[in-house]
Amino acid sequence: MARAVAAAVRIPLIVDGDTGFGGILNIRRAVQELEDAGVAALSLEDNDGHKKNSFYDGVERQLLAPRDMQAKIRAAKAAQRSSDFVVIARTEALIAGQPVDEALDRAKAYRDAGADLLLIHSRQWSLLQRVADRWDGSAPLAVIPTQFMDTPRSQLVASGFRVVIYAHQAVLAAVLTMKKMLAALREESVVDDMRLSMSTFEDVQQLVDVAAHLEFERRFLPVSNGGSLEVQSQRKSVSSFALK
């Protein structure tokens, strides 16, 4: 999936690697395969065990010991072959109910292990403000404002965050629109009142570059008297070469 997305966009792609897909060797393989796929960055987090969404209620969370997370970061950095590849270290300390001091200590430890970018996850903007106020700026900070999405990006940047990851906003908007559309179809079998929330079919065709695909196909479709234009051209070139 990462390869497919990277091939479809012209901007850097970040992959959420959760806890690293396993042990040290899994991390090495993940980094190298993601690099080969055209991915720009991999995020690794310090949750221990199986991945648990940060916003699930009533989940007891265990975090890796900082030294174990450092080992993962060092392995990821050692595995990369391009100096442009970015390793993001994400701590769930605030999500797990740990104090700001613990989040800062982990961020510093992960920076020392070689992380290029630090992501201190939180449900509360007030806690992250305290983190940013005390951060020494020795490595850039990232933020995921899912639970405080009303906070303006300008405020996030002014507080010291250099990367803002809108991880859920587009999905949440899409789910709501699809539910409204399906309800309209079920109840009225019409969608006139939903058109303002819909893309046109032409928009979708442009998004996936249908015109370019059709033009490529046209070059090879059979035409009268001897095959496609492309094949005819190739035959002429070969014939000219053979005659010479």
QUIWO-V980270 format. One record per residue. N is the residue number from 1. PHI is phi in whole degrees, 0 to 359 (NA if undefined). BURIAL is 1 if it has 24 or more other ideal C-beta (glycine too) atoms within 12 Angstrom, else 0. Layout:
N,PHI,BURIAL  N,PHI,BURIAL
//
This chain:
1,NA,0  2,299,1  3,297,0  4,295,0  5,293,0  6,300,0  7,287,0  8,264,0  9,234,0  10,244,0  11,241,0  12,300,0  13,250,1  14,258,1  15,253,1  16,279,1  17,269,1  18,50,1  19,265,1  20,105,1  21,67,1  22,136,0  23,272,0  24,300,0  25,292,0  26,295,0  27,295,1  28,302,1  29,295,0  30,299,1  31,300,1  32,290,0  33,290,1  34,292,1  35,301,1  36,299,0  37,279,0  38,93,1  39,281,1  40,266,1  41,206,1  42,233,1  43,258,1  44,239,1  45,242,1  46,260,1  47,297,1  48,260,0  49,85,0  50,291,0  51,298,0  52,231,0  53,306,0  54,293,1  55,253,0  56,288,0  57,276,0  58,72,0  59,260,0  60,278,0  61,248,1  62,244,0  63,254,1  64,298,1  65,298,0  66,309,1  67,295,0  68,289,1  69,292,1  70,301,1  71,298,1  72,296,1  73,295,1  74,299,1  75,296,1  76,296,1  77,292,1  78,290,0  79,281,1  80,292,1  81,251,0  82,254,0  83,292,0  84,279,0  85,292,1  86,247,1  87,255,1  88,257,1  89,258,1  90,246,1  91,251,1  92,260,1  93,303,1  94,291,1  95,297,1  96,278,1  97,87,0  98,282,1  99,287,0  100,302,1  101,301,0  102,294,1  103,298,1  104,293,1  105,298,1  106,293,1  107,300,1  108,294,1  109,295,1  110,288,1  111,298,1  112,297,0  113,281,1  114,114,1  115,299,1  116,276,1  117,215,1  118,245,1  119,241,1  120,259,1  121,280,1  122,200,1  123,272,1  124,240,0  125,294,1  126,300,0  127,292,1  128,292,1  129,299,1  130,295,0  131,298,1  132,297,1  133,297,0  134,259,0  135,286,1  136,274,0  137,77,0  138,286,0  139,207,1  140,291,1  141,253,1  142,241,1  143,218,1  144,242,1  145,273,1  146,295,1  147,272,1  148,221,1  149,290,0  150,281,0  151,290,1  152,299,0  153,300,0  154,300,0  155,288,0  156,299,1  157,293,0  158,297,0  159,279,1  160,117,1  161,276,1  162,258,1  163,228,1  164,245,1  165,254,1  166,271,0  167,278,1  168,232,0  169,301,0  170,294,0  171,293,0  172,298,0  173,294,0  174,294,0  175,298,0  176,297,0  177,296,0  178,295,0  179,297,0  180,295,0  181,296,1  182,295,0  183,295,0  184,296,0  185,294,0  186,291,0  187,272,0  188,237,0  189,61,0  190,227,0  191,230,0  192,302,0  193,284,0  194,257,0  195,296,0  196,293,0  197,261,0  198,249,0  199,282,0  200,276,0  201,298,0  202,295,0  203,300,0  204,293,0  205,300,0  206,293,0  207,300,0  208,263,0  209,60,0  210,300,0  211,301,0  212,293,0  213,297,0  214,294,0  215,294,0  216,296,0  217,298,0  218,300,0  219,297,0  220,245,0  221,290,0  222,299,0  223,235,0  224,295,0  225,63,0  226,117,0  227,95,0  228,290,0  229,300,0  230,296,0  231,295,0  232,300,0  233,297,0  234,295,0  235,296,0  236,297,0  237,296,0  238,295,0  239,297,0  240,297,0  241,296,0  242,294,0  243,294,0  244,288,0
//
